[in-house]
């Protein structure tokens, strides 16, 4: 090891000797990465994680009922387990609305309608991969004034380039019996450009309210809410604002809720773009303040700040070169590089203050602290690189980018700090005395005396904490509801939840059922279709989270009721074929592919589409609701036709699987992080027992965080789920610093009493440990100003974890070491 330190000392001498050249080269490299950093892009897709979940699979229909009843909380209307083919009566439970929720939170204010951009390719439906959804609620829906206002809005929207085909009650067709045949008629008797009359309104109301398939799909059961769904493209902040201006006149008649993938994506983009700048600036200012009060000189404030800034530029440049985007997870990269990178500067500057009067001794002092920084960097990197075990790409990218940033900041602290300090004037002795004789140093001295005297108290507290942690750790939940990521006051949140409450949202659950051996016309047989219809009634009655089902059997039942006056599936095969042909005519009339999936052309495959909403929590797309729905759909599979196979799939289902996969991966990452840190800490201290001791503070910090989250009912989410492995990797730095200095002290003073050595080591390392933690915490606290809730929570949890790790390093770790020493003393005495 001595040879290693000689090399490092020689390198430090070389850097100081050629300081100007070193700084010039570093600036050139910074300019190179700055050139590439401008190409970093923002990826605002918050649904990407669900796409990486394991794909759904087809399951063979069981012959018998499951032995146990539903394993979910019984919240449905079902009172018994139905027999195969038994149709269960059900009625949708009404959702509860808060006072004033029916009133639009955005009051009507007259605005100038923007110029139109006429589309030229709408008939080909070219590139309309997005959606623009209008949910409109009004107590006066069926009046000429309101319907004429809706038509005017529809006419103006149809002139926009961004807007494609529409699905709404005004574009849908229904059936009426005329003589012995079913006749297709438009639900809305008024064409575009025409004026509504009172007679037209009555016809529209009768046709709409009599169409049971459109109920809770295109309109609410009470007729106060309708959905107007447009295919869309090219939605950006400007075009969304212009479309809102067009829709705005409807707000004088009722509640308008806007939704769609483009609106969500643009909201995410806006928040990420804002947070990227605001959080980085706030972190930068916070660190400047910390460094100023730490070293009391402008120079000692600006130098580490400039290092962190260079580290960010290098990191963003590398991200751009590797094609990594800034996501809701990697948006943390600039702030974390800024905060973690600053801690290495503190160590180097602290050594500079110790030997600034003897420039010949500076390389030796720098080389001493280099080992501490190196192992601190390695443990931090190992914490982030443990994310490579994750199957989700953005977690892997998060681990890689932060690791690059931490490594870069460590390299810059070895090179840039010594070089720039050698060219700067030494601070005044007055500033140095303020540091050495400050209040902080006196407080640390008093704490050291308390710790070595009452070490057993600290250990009792940790034992109690450990017991409490194991009692509550399995109660932690995971929140994959992307709406909870936004500020609750954001209109997109309020509108999305309102949409889900009224009509179930735009992300249905699907159940695709295949005939045995792909038998043609299998689902056109009455006996098979009756079983499908009975299955639908059972799951709808069992789970009020399911709002509405759109399927071939439901359409046949509606057409049969219109034709014969009897709800359900007819026995006559010829009638079913007739009704099937009628459905094909409906599909052709509405000009939309929305009904194409419900039955295949050869009748061998059908798909059930079920809109859903968390009835218990009155929320959208929660994991708890997804589990209940999937358990319900799976349990009643015994009611499906024998020999069929079925597959459950949806965005919520993929989100649930992704959540489970993320939790599993993060548990593995935490374990790997602990193992790697144990190895690095053991190598640093050349002692396995010291490596184990180094884990004590970070494990204490993790347990404290779990207790904190449990007490305040905070779930894990897409960002905070990775805090454990990251906190372990970053929080162990202080422990390694403490143990290395204690080992060095014992080597230099072998005859010193061990407990006295521990006490003095607390005094010697306390200040840099506290300052490094405070500098990092100052940056993490700024994350509380983030727009996204997961980033806020991540900042809070990391702040708590690192603060707890610092306290545990100065209080719990010395107590642990004293306990081990006393045990060894007794063992030796007995021998």
N, C-alpha and C positions, 0 to 999 in steps of 0.2 A: 504493500500500500504506500510505502514511503516513496517508491519510485514514481507512483502515480501523482502524488502531490508535488513532487519536484517538477514533473512535466507541466502540471497546471500552473505552478508558480512561474515557470519559464515562459509559458504562454501569456500570462498576465503582464510580465515584464515587456514582452514583445508588443503587446497591445498598447501599453502605456507609451512605449518608445515611439511607435508609429500611430499615435492616436488620430492625427488628422487624416491619414490614409484610411484607417479603419472606418472613421465616420463617413468619409467620402464614399467608400465602397458600400457601406450600409445604406446611404442615401440613394445611390444608384439602384441598388436592389429594391429599395422602397418605391422608387419611381417606376421600375419595371412592373412590380405587382400592382401599383396604383393604376397603371395603364390597363391591366387586365381586370381589375376590380370593378371598373365601370360596366363590365358585361354581366355582372351578377344579376340574375333575374328573380322575381318574386313568384312563387307558386302558391296561389290562393285556394287550391283545391283541398277542402277539408274532408272530402270523402275518399281520398286516395288510399287511406289506411285500410278501409273496408275491402278494397279490391285485392288486397294481398292475403286475405283470409283463405282458408282451405275451401275449395269449391264444394257445393252441395252434391249429394249423391242420391240415387233412387233406392227406395226401400221397398221390399216385398210386403204386400198386405198380409198381416197376420190372420190366421183362421179363427182365433178365439179372442175373447176380451182379455185385457191385461188383468193380472191377479189383483192388483191394487188400483184403487180409485185415483183420480188425478192427484199428482204430487204437488199441485200448486194450491195456493190459498183459495178456498172456495168462495168466490165472489159472484158466481153466475146465478142464473135462475133455475138451473137444472136440479131436480130433486132426486132423480134416480138415473141409473145407467141405462140408456135406451138399448133396445134390441136392434139387431141389424135390420135396416129398412124402416124402422120406426121414426116417424116425423115428429119432432118436438116443436111445440109452439114457443115462440120467443118474441120479445119486443125490446127494441133498443132502449137502454136506460138513458134518460136525458142527462146531458152534462151540466155542471153548475157554472154559472157566470158571475164574476164579481160585479158589484154595483158599478154601473157606468161602463162596463166592458163592451156592451152593445153599441155604445156611442163611440164614434171614431176618435182616436186620440189626436189625429191630425185634423183640426177644424177646417171647414171650408173657407177658402180665401180665393177670390177670383184672380185668375192668372191668364196671361196672354198665351194663346195656343201657338206653338212654334211652327215654322215652315215645314211642309211635308217633304218627305223623300220617297218618291213613288217606287215600289218594287217592280221588277220586270220579270222575275223568275219564280213567283210564288206558286204558280200552277205545278211546277216541277218539284216543289217542296225542297229546293236545293239548299243544303247546308243549314237547315233549321234544326239544329241538334239541341237547342236549349229550350227553356220554357218560360213563359210570362203568364202568371196566374192572377186573375182578379177575383177575389171573393167579395161579393156585394150583399149587404144585409140592409133591409128596409122594412119597416112596419107597413109601408104603403107601396109594396112591390107591385101589386096588381092594380095600377092606375095608369092612365094614359100619360100623365106628366113624367112619371118615373121611367116608364118603358121607352118613351120617345127620347129621354135623356140618355138612356143606355144605348139606343140605336145611334144617336149622334156620336157618342164616344166610340162605338164600334166602327162607325164610318171613318172617323178620323184616324183610328189605329190602323185600319186596313190600308191607309195610304203610306204607312211607314215601311221603309226598307227592312227594318229589323223584325217585323211582324209577319208570321206565316199563317198557316191554316188554323182554324178555330174550332174548338169543341165546347159547346155550351147548350143550354136549353133552346137557344135561338137557331142552332145549327143541327139539332137532333131531330130524328123522326120517330114517330110512335105508330101504333096501329089502332084502327077502329073497325068494328064489324059492320059490314054493309051487305045485307042479305045473308048469303051463305059463305061469303068470303071475307078475308081480312084485307083491309085496304091500308096502305102506307100513307100517312099524312104528316106534314111538318108540325112539330109542337107549336111553333110560332107561325101563325097564319099571315104575318106581315113580312114582306121582303125588304131587303136593304134599300134605304132611300124613301120608303113609304112611311106614312103617318099612321100611328095607332089610333083606333077608335074604341069606344066602350065595348062594342060587340066583339072586336078583336081581342080585347083583354079577357073577356069571359071565356072565349074559345081557348085562348092560351092557358088560362088558369085550369080549365077542365082537363085539357089534354095533358098538361104537365103533372097535375096532382093525381091523375089516374095511371100514370106510368110508374109502376112499382120498381122497375129496373133503374130508372133515373133517380128514384128517391134515395137520398143520402149519397148520391153519386154526382148529380148535376144540381140538385136542389135539396134543401133541408126538408124534413118531414112536415114542418109547420109552414113551409112556403115563404119564409122570411129571408132566406139566403140562397143565392145562386152562385155557381162557379162559371167563369169564362176563362177557358184555358187556350192560350195561343202557343203555337210553335214559334220559336224566336231564334235570333242569331245576332252576333256582333253587339251584345249588350255591354255598354261601358257606363262610366259614371255620368257622362254628359247625356247619352241617349236615354238612360234610365230616368234622369231628371226631366227630360222632354216628354217621355211617355207618361210620367206622373202628372205633368201639367195637362196632358190630354184627358187622363182619367179623373182629374181633380173635380170637375163639375158634379160628379156623382156624390161627392161628400156632402153636398147640401141636402141630400135626400136620405142619407144613412151612413153605415159603416163601410169603409173600403179597406180591405186587407190585400196587400200585394205580396206575391211569393214567386219562387222560381230559382233554378240553379244559378242563373246569371246574376240575380240580385244578391244571393248569398255570396257568390264568388267575389263580386265587386265590393261587398261590405268587408270581406276578409282582406282583400287587397288594400282597401283604404286603411284598415287598422294596422296591417303589417307595415305598410309604407310609412305611416305616421309613427308607429312605435320604433321603427328602425332608427329614425332620426332623433326623436324625443328621448327615448331611453338611453341611447348612446351619449347624447349631450348631457343628460342628467347624471349618468354614471361618471362621466368625465369630470363634471363640476364637483361631484361628491368626493371623488378621489383627490382632486386638487385641494379641497378643503382639508381632508384628512392628512395629506402630506404636509401641508403648511403647518398645521397644529402639531404634527409629529416632530418636525425638524426645525420649525421656526425660521426657515429661510426660503426666499423665492426660488433660489436655484434648486433646492431639494424638493421643491414642489413641481417645477416644470420638467426636470430631467426624467423622473419616472413616468410622468404623464405623457411626455413625448415618446417614451419607449412603448407604452401601452398603445398609443396611436399608431405607431409603426407596426406593432403586432397585429392590430386590426386590419391595416392595409394589406399586410402580407397574407393574412388568413383569407380575406375576401378575394384577393388575387388568386390564391390557390383554389378556392371554391369555384371561381369562374373558369379556371383552366381545366378543372375536373368535371365541369358541367353541373355542379351542385347548385340548387336553387335555395332561396330563403323561404322557408315554410313556417307554419305556426310553431314548429319545434326549433328549427335552426335559426329563427329570428333572435334567439337568445345568444347566438355566437358572438356578435360584437361586444355585447355587455359582459359576457362571461370572460372573454379574452381580456377585456379591459380590466376587469376586477381581479382575476386570478394572476394576470401578468404583473400587476402592481405589487403583489406580495413579494415577488423575487427582488424587486427594486429596493424594498425596505431592508432586506438582509444585506445587500451590497452597500447601500448608503450607511447603514449602521456600522459596518466594518470600516467604512471610510472615515466616519466620525471618530472611531477609536484610534486611528493611526494617521490622521491627516497631517500631523506635525512632523511625521517621519515618513517622507515619501518612499524611502528605500524599503520600509517595512510594509507598505501597502500591498504589493503583490503577494506577500506571505499571508496577510489577513484575508485578501480576496480568495486565495486558494483554500483557506480553511473553511470558509462559508460555502465554497463551491460544492463540496460534498453534500452539505445540507440541502442546497438548492437542487442539485442533481436528483437526489432521492425523493425530494418533495415533488419535483417535476414528474418523475417516474411513477410515483403513486397516484398523482392526479391524472396522468395520462392513462394509467391502468384502469382507473375508475371509469373514465370515458370510453376507452377502447373495449371495455367489457360489453358495450352496446353492440359490438360486432357479432355477438351471439344471437342477436335479435333477427327475426325473419322479416321484420318491417324495414324497408329500405331507408325511410327517413330517420329511424333511430340509429341505423348504421352511419348514415351521413352526419347525424348530430355528433356521434362519438368521434368520428374521424376529423371533422372540422374543428371541434374544440381541442382535440389532441394536438392537431397541427398548431393551433393558436398558442396553447400552453408551451409546446416545445419551442416555438419561435420566440416567445417572451423569455424563456430560460436562456436561449442562445444569445438574445440581445442583452440580457442582464450580464452575461459573461463577457461580452464584447463592448457593447455600446456604453454601459454605465462606467466601467473603468476608463475608457477612452475619453468620454466627455468630462468626467470628474478630474482627469489629469490636466485638462486645459482650463478648468474653471478655478476661480480664486477660492481659497479656503474660507469657510464661514467665520464670523467673529467669535471670539472665545465666550462672549456674553451669551450667544445663542447656544453654544455647547453646554455651558453651565446650567442654563435653564432646563436643558434636556436631562442632564444627569441628576439634578437636584429637584426635579419636578415632583408634583403631588403624586403622579402615577407611580414613580419609583418608591416613594414612601409607603403608599398603599400596598404595593406588592410585598414589601418587606413585612408588613403587619400580617398579611395573609399567609406568608410563608411560615411565620411563627405559629399561627393558628393551626395550619394544616398538619405540621409535624407533631403537634400536641394532641389534636383531636382527629387523627387520621381514621380511627375506627368509626367515627360518626359518618364520614363520607361513604364508607363501605356498607354500613347499614342502609343508608339511603339508596344505594345502587341495588342492593338485594331486594328492597321493597319495590323499586322501579321495575326490576326484571320480572318479578312475580306479576305485577299489574300488566306489564307488556304482554306476557304470554296468555293472560286472561282475556285480552281484548283484541289481539292481533288478527284473529279470524273474522272479526266483525267489520273489517274495512271493506268498502265497496268501490266499484269502478264506474265512473260516469262517462259514457260514450255519447251522451246527448249533446250534439254540437251546438244546440241553441244555448246551452249553459255557458258556452265559451264567450258569448257576446255580452256586453252590458245589458242588464235587464230592461233598461230604458230605450234600447234601440228599437225603432219601428219594425225592423225585420224579425225581431224576436216576438214582439207582441202580435204581429200579423201572422206569423207561422203558427203560433200556439192557437190563435183564434181560428185559423183554417182547420187545424186538427180537431179542435173542439166541435166545430160545426159540421165538417164533412170528412174528417179523418185524414187530411193531408194528401200529399201526392206520391208517397212512397209505400205502396201496398205490400202486403204479404202475398206470396203466390204459392199455390200447390199444383204442380203439374202431375197429371195421372196418365200413365200409359196402359194400353190394353195388353192382355197376355199375347205374346208373340206378335205384337203390333197388328192385331186382328182388325181388318177394315170394318167400318160402321159399327164397331163395338159399342160406342157410346150413343148410337142412334137406337139401340134396343131399349125398350121400355123398362125391363127388369134391372138393367145396369144403370140407367139414368135415374131411376127411383132411388137406388142406393146412394148415388152421388147427392141427390137432393136431400135425403135423410141425413147424410153426413154433414152437409152444410148447416142444416137446422140444429144439429147437435152441438157443433162447435160454436155457432152463434149464440145459442142459449147458454152454453157453459162459460163463455168468456165475454164479458161486456167490453173488453178492450177492442173487440172486433166491431167495427161500425157498420160495414156494408159489404156484401159479397156480390161480385159481378161474375157471372158464369153462364155456360150454355144451359144448364139445368134451370137456373133462375129465369132466363129468357124464355125457355120453353114453358115454364110455369106461368109466366106473365101472358104469353100469347095464348096459352090454353084457357086461362081465366077470361081473357078478352073474347075468345071464340066460343067457349062452352059455359062460361060463368063458374068454372071450377078451378080452384087453385091447386097446383101440383102437376105431376107428370101423368099424362094420359096413358091408358093401356094400349090404345090402338097404334100400331107401328106406322100405319099409313098417315095418321094425323101427326105423329112426330116428324115424319119426313116432310110433310107439308109445312109444319111450323119451322123446320130447319131451313127450308127453301125461303120462307118469309124472312128469317133472320139474315140469310145471305143478301136478300134485297135491301134490308135495313143497313147492312154493312156497306153496300155499294152506294146507298143514298147519302149517308152522312159524310162521305168523302174523307174519312179518317181511318187510320189503322188501329184504333183503340179496341175494336172488337175482333181483330184478325186472330188474336192468340187464343181465344176462348175454346175453339175447337179446330182441329186440323182438317184439311180438305178431305182426307179419307176417313174421318171419324174415329181414328185410332188413338187420339190423344186430346185431352182437354186440360184447361188451366183455370183454376179458381183464383180470382183476384179479390183480396180482402183488405179494405182500408181499416186502419187501426189507430188507436189513441190510448194512452195510459189513463184508464178510467179511475184508478185508485189515486194516483198522484196528480191527476188532472194536468198532465204534461205530455210532451211529444217524444216518442221514440226512446224510451228508457230501457235499460238492460233488463230491469225487473219485468216490464211489460213484454219485452221480446221473449223472455224465458217462459212466461205464462202462455203466450200465444203458441210458441213452438211445442210446449208440453201438451197443450190442448189439441193441436193439429195432429200430433203424433199419437196421443192416447186413443183418439177415435178412428184411427186407421182401420181397425177391425170392421168398421161399418162399410168400407169400400168394397167394390166387387172383388171376388176371390180371383187371385192370379194376377191382379194388377200391381204395378209398381208406382210409387209416388215420390216426389221430391219437393221439399220445402225450400223456398229461396226468396230473398228480398234484400234490400239495402240494410234493413234493421237486423236481419238474420246474419248477414255478412259482418255487420258491426258487432254483433254479439260474439261471433266466432273470433273476430279480430281482437276483441277485448280480452277474451280468455287466452288467446295466443300471446297477447302483449303481457298479461300478468305472468304467464308461465315463463316467457322469455326474460322478463325483468327479475324474476326470482332467481333464475339461472345467472343472470348478469351480476346480481348482488353477490351470489356465492363465489363466482369467478373473481370479482373485484376483491373480495375478502382474501381469497387464496393468493392472488397476485400480490396484494399488499403485505400479506404475511411473509411472502418470499422476499420482497424488496426490503421490508423493514428488518427482516432477519439478516439479510446480506449487509444492509447498512450498518447494523450494530454488531455484526458477526456473532449473532446469538439468537437462537430460536426463542428463548424465553423473552428476550427483548422484543422480538417480532410479535409475540402473543400480547405482550404488554402494550404495544403500540395500537392494537385493535381495541383496547378497553375504552378509550375516549370516544372513538367513532361509533362503537356499538351503543354506548350510552346515549350519544346524540340521536341515533336512529330510533332508539326506544322512546326517547323524549318526544320526538316528532310524531310517532304513532299515537302516543297518549294525547298529544295536542290535537291531532286530527280527530281522534275518537271523541274527545271532550266537546269539540266544536262541530261535530258531525260533518266533517269535510271528506268527500270521497276522493279517490285518486282519479286522474284523468289522463289525457294523451301526453301531457307534458310532465305532470308531477309524478307519474308512475315510475319515472327513472331516477327519482331523487335519491333513493337509498344507495345505489351503486355509485352515483356521482358524489354523494355526501361522504361516503366511506373513503373514496379516493382523494377528495380534497381535504377532508377533516383530519386525516392522519398526518398531515404535514407538520402540525404543531407537536404531535407526539414524537415524531422522528427527530425533530429539532431538539426537543427536551432530552431524549434518550442519548443522542449523539453528544450533546454538550456534557451530560452527566458522565458518560463513558470517558470523554476527554479529561474531565476534571478528576476522575478517579485515577486516571493514568498519570496525571501530573502531580496529584497529591495522594499517593497510595496509603499514607498513614492517617488520613483524615477520617473522622468518624462518619459512617455512612449516612446517618440521619442528618448530620450537619451538612454533609455534601449535598443531600437532596434539598435541604432548606436553601443553601446558597445557590443551587442550580435554579430553583424557582425564582430567586431574585435576579439572577443573571439572564435567564431566558424569558422571564415574564413580560418585560417591556416589548421586545420584538415580536413575541407570540401575540400579545394583545394588539399591537399596531398592525401586524399583518392581517389579523382577523378583522379588525375594525375597518381596514382599507377595503377588504373584500366585502364585508357586510354593508359598507356605505354604498357600494355599487349595487348589491343585491336589493337593498331597501328601495332603490329607485325603480325596481321592477314593479313595485306596487302602483306605479303610475301608468302601467301598461293598460291597453284597451281590453285585451283578452284576459278573462278570469284565470285560465290555467297558468299564464305567465305570472300573474300577480301571486297566485298560490305557490308557484315554484320559487319565486323570490322570497316569499315569507318562510317557506319550509327550509330553503337553503340557509337563509339568515338564521333561523332558529337552530338548524343543525350545526352550522359552523360556530355559532356562539356557544352552543352547548358543548361542542367538541373542545373549544378553547377552555371553557371553565373546567371541563372534565380533565383536560391535560394538566391544568394547574392545581386542581383539587383532588380528583379521583386517581389519576395516574401516580402521583407521589404517595398517596395513601396505599395504593396497591403495591408499590415498590417497597414501602416500609413494612407492610404485612409480610411480603415474601421474605424480606431480610430477617424479620423477627422469627419467622418459621424456621428459616435456615439456621439461625442462631440457636434455637432450641434443639434442633436436630443434632447440630455439632456438639452442643453441651452434653446431650445424652450419650453420644458416642465417646 
